[in-house]
Amino acid sequence: MKRQTLKLAIAVSLGITAGAAMAADLQDRAREMFSAIPQYPPVIDGNELTEAKLELGKMLFFEPRLSASHLISCNTCHGNPPENPRCSKVEFSVS
């Protein structure tokens, strides 16, 4: 009985260690694939950034009617962390 318990403990320990290593590897690979979200979008010739476009973007970002439930907006998860404690402080767009 003790031998089975020991085998189980070793198996669980190895599984946890392997899982943590896989998670760290996955996070490292994601960081290589994705870059930090830029402060401002790139300017495209013929489609310059205007005050009207900025205002539209803000309206859409905070608009809950765009969600299936009509209860959450992009800001719910992707807002400014100091102002919204539900937001993560991760700079990458991987969640």
Salt bridges, closest charged atoms under 4 A:
ASP25 OD2 - ARG29 NH1 3.58
GLU63 OE2 - ARG65 NE 2.81
